[in-house]
């Protein structure tokens, strides 16, 4: 009964979001700040449970900043949605809306001709990163998993595909390896709870279960994996940071190799804790993850 009610609530939320988007996107880019203020009033009502969970999951090291971090997280969530919906109009209004740091790391990776893996997370505006790389002539093949309800999955995928990204939701690792062998670019987010499908590593001082997919893809394809993070700036623009590749070690344990990419996540989230989705339940059932 509880699961049924949860699904019903999420379905209603999905339809509400779609209805709001249909109304909002008739407006032009100058309306975005007003829409942000409006949505920030609604956000605590719709996502009250998520906000409470974020407060509970925030690491103790951020205790003295907790209110500002959670406020920033809410603002980032609202702006991420608005930027997805108004992407073309925002770019038309400000051609420098998206800026890039670390393009030399992209160029060095592409020069290896082994394909490229972009590893990002639910941080800043991860969606716009895919749109931007496609516009740069690097069509993205995005590994995605279903949202809580089918309506939201189809809705978000429609924006990705409309802007040139190809969404892969089935047989993701074999499909990714095939694309990388063709020197394509594959993007994935691997910061959600893997539970029994993952391995236990340390994340902000606690055991958490993370997926092995990034390690398997990188080692089997020999493609470089660049951590990349879309940081929101004070001026409202987005800075896409493309870091140096994660160096995985053949023959090392899976846990040690996973820890290598998780450390990159933690460093980015510690730098800007207001931009990560702290309401994701990272630690529940971590003990189900493998330890080998």
N, C-alpha and C positions, 0 to 999 in steps of 0.2 A: 504493500500500500504506500509506504514511504517513497519507494523508487518511482512509483506511478505518479505521485504528486510532484516529485522533483522534475520528472520528464515533462509533465503538464505545465509546470511553472516555466521551465526553460523554453518550451515551444511557444508559449504566450510571449515570452521575452523576445524570441526570435521574430515573431510576427510584428511585435511592437517596434523593434528596431527597423525592420524592413519598411514599415509604414512611415516612420519618421524620416528615413532616408529618402523615400520617394517625395516627401514634401520638401525636405531641406535642399536637395540637389537641384531644385528649380531656381535656387538663389545663386548669387555670384560670390566670388572670393571675399569681398569686403564684409560679407555677413558672417564669416567664420568666427571672429571674436565674440560676437553676440550669441551665436549658437553655442560656443564653448561655455559662456557664463550660464546660459539656460540649462545645458546638459549637466553642468557641475552641480546644479541645484537638484536635478533629478537623480543623478548617479547614486548618492547615498541611500535613496529610497529603493532603487532597483537592486543595488549590489550591497545591501547592508550586511549580508552574511559574509561576502568576500572581504569587505573592509574589516570586519571583526577578526576574520581568520588572518588577514595580513598583520594586524596588530599582534596576534598571538604568535605568529611565525617569525616575526622580525628578530634577528639575532640580538643578543644582549649588548653587543658592542655598539649598536645604534640606539640604545635606550634613550639617550638624551636628545636624539633627533627624531624620535618615532613619529610625532605628530606631523612634522614638516615632510618627512619621507612619505608617509601615507597620503598626505595631501598632494604631494608631487606625483605620486603613483596614480592617483585618481585623475589629475590633470593630464598626465601622459596618456592614460587610457582613452580619455575623451578626445584628445587631440589626434591620437593615432587613428581613431575611427573617422574623424572629420577629414584628416589628410588622405585617407583611403577614398573617401567619397568625393572629395573636391580636388583630387590630385592634379588633373589637367588644368583646372582653373587657378589653382595656387601657383603652378609653374608658369602659367601665362602672366600672372600678376607679378611674379618675382622669379625670373629665370635662374637666379642663384639660390633658390629655396633649398636645394640639395647640394651640399658640397662634399668633396672627397679628400680623405687623408690616407696616404699609404698606397697610392696607385702603383708605385714602384714594386710593391709586393705582389700585386696582381700581375703586372707585366713579367716579373721574374718567374712566377708560377706558370703563366701561360707559355713561356718560352721553353718549358720542359716538354710540351706536347704530350702530356699524359692525362689531359682533362684537368678540371679544377673543382675542388669541393669547398663551398662556402659554408662555414659553420656559424650560425647565429643563434640568438635566443629570444625569448619573449621580453624584449628590452628595447626601450625607445620605440622607434617605428620600424620594426623588422619587415613589414610589408613593402614599404617604399624602397627598401634596399633591392628587392627583386625587380621592381619596376625600373629602377635606375640602371642596374646592370644590363637589363634588356635594351634600354635606350642607348647604352654604350656599345652595343653590338655583341653582347654576350648573353644570348637568350637563356633564361633560367629554366631549369627543370627542377621543380620544387617537390621534395618529399613531404607529404602532408598526411595527417591522420584526421579522422572524422571529428567534427564538433560533437557536442553533447546531443544535438538533435540534427536530423538530416537537412531540415530547412536552412539552418545556419551554415552547414557545410557547403551546400550548393550556392548560397548567397555569397560567402566569402570567396569561394573558388571562382565565381563569375568575374570578380574584380581582377583576380590574378590572371585569368586567361584573357580577359579583355585587353590587358596591357602586355601581352606577349609571353607570359610565363606558362609553362606546361606543368600541370599538376599530376603527380604520381601518387596514387593511394593504394595500389595493390602490388604485391611482390616487389617491394620498394628496393631492397638491397640488390637482387639480381638485375632489376631495371636500371638502377644507378650504375652498376658495374658495366653494363652494356653501353650506357651513354658515355661514361668516362673513357672506355676503350675507343670511342669515336671522337675523343678530344672535346667533349661537351662540358658544360658547367652545370654542376648539381648543387642545390642548396638544401640545407636541412637545419631544423631546430631540435636540439637534443637536451633541453634543460628541464623537461617534465619528468614526473615520477615514473620510473620503469617498473617498480614493484618487483614481482617475481620474474620478470623478463630481463632484469638488469643485474648489475654487480654493485656491491657495496663499496663506496669510497667516502672520503670526507668532504663535506660541503658546509662552509661556515662553522667548522668545529663539530659537526654532527654527522652521524652515518646517514647516507642517502643512497638510493638506488638509481643508477644512471645506465643508459643504453650502451650497448657495445657497438651499435651500427657505425658510428663515426670511425672507430678504430678498424673494424672489419673492412669498410669501404676503402680507407686510406691504404692499409697494408696490402690488400688484394690488388688494388688498381695501381698502386705506387703513385697516385695522384696527390699533389700537395693539398693540404687542408688549411685554409686561411680562416681564423676567427675574425668575424666582422660584426661591428656594433653600430647601430644608428643612434647617435646621441643627439638629443634635443638641446639646442643652444638658447641662451637667454634672449637672443633677438628673434626667436621663433623659427629659425632655420634648422635644418637637420645636417649633422656632420656624420658622414659614413666613414668609420675607421676600419681599415683593412690591415690587420696585423701580420706579422711574420708567421710562417707555417708552424703548426704543432709538430713537434718531432717525436713520432712514435718509434718504439724500439722493438724490432722483430725478436722473438724469443722471450721477451719479458712477459710477465703475467698480464692478463686482461685488466685486472684491477689497477695495476700500475699505469698501464697505457690510458685507461679511462681517466685516471686521476690527472693525467697530463692535460687533457682538454677541459676537465672540470676546473682545474686551477685557472685556466684562462677565463672561464665564465666568472669565477669568483673575483678575480682581479678587476674585471670590467664592472661588475655589479657593486663592488666596494667603492670604485671610483665615482659612480653615480647611482647610489642606492635608490634614489627617487624614480628611476626609470625601469626598474624590474617589477614584474607582476608577483608581489610577495604573497598574494592570496592562493597561489598554486601550492597544493599540499605536497611539499617536497619530501617529508620525512615519514609519513604514514606507511607502515608495512615495509620499512627499509630493511628489516631483518629477513624479509623474503628474498632479497637480492643475493646472488652468489658471491662467494668470497675468494674463489680461486683465480 
